[in-house]
């Protein structure tokens, strides 16, 4: 009987974690540790966008990274002054450590100066990616 109870507790814990992860993935967050971080074109190996740069960290075998990349490419092409930069996390460990990237995909929204304005961990949904870019662009226009 104790084994059944332990199994039920383990399954309930796993289900709760799965639901939390599903809810939290792709949500844009303003992390205090990201404030003031500024990335340059040299850091990224790519020119910054005129209004917003969507920087994605991904790895070769990450399936959600592929889907997120498609979403970000679409948002970048449909937003004036936006650029999407995909960075291989395994090849850029110094930048990964500097930004505190612990899993992929992770997306950062940078303003025209390269300052981090938002971070989303996990697969990014289209409406969240659009909102992430729009928040930076609207701040740029004011």
VENLINFEN-V646393 format. One record per pair of residues at least 24 apart in sequence whose C-alpha atoms are under 6 Angstrom apart, sorted by the first residue. I is the first residue (numbers start at 1). J is the second residue. D is the distance in whole Angstrom. If there is no record, write none. Layout:
# VENLINFEN-V646393
i = (I I)
j = (J J)
d = (D D)
This chain:
# VENLINFEN-V646393
i = (25 25 26 26 26 26 26 27 28 28 29 29 30 37 37 38 38 39 40 49 49 49 50 50 51 51 51 51 51 52 52 52 52 53 53 53 53 53 54 54 54 55 55 55 55 55 56 56 56 56 57 57 57 57 57 58 58 58 58 59 59 64 65 68 68 71 111)
j = (121 122 120 121 122 123 124 120 119 120 118 119 118 115 116 114 115 114 114 81 82 83 81 112 81 82 111 112 137 82 110 111 112 82 83 84 109 110 84 108 109 84 85 86 107 108 86 87 106 107 87 88 89 105 106 88 89 104 105 88 89 123 105 123 124 126 136)
d = (6 5 5 5 5 5 4 5 5 4 6 5 5 6 6 5 4 5 6 6 5 5 5 5 5 6 6 5 6 5 6 5 6 6 5 6 6 5 5 6 5 6 5 6 5 5 5 6 6 4 5 6 5 6 5 5 6 5 5 6 6 5 5 6 5 6 6)
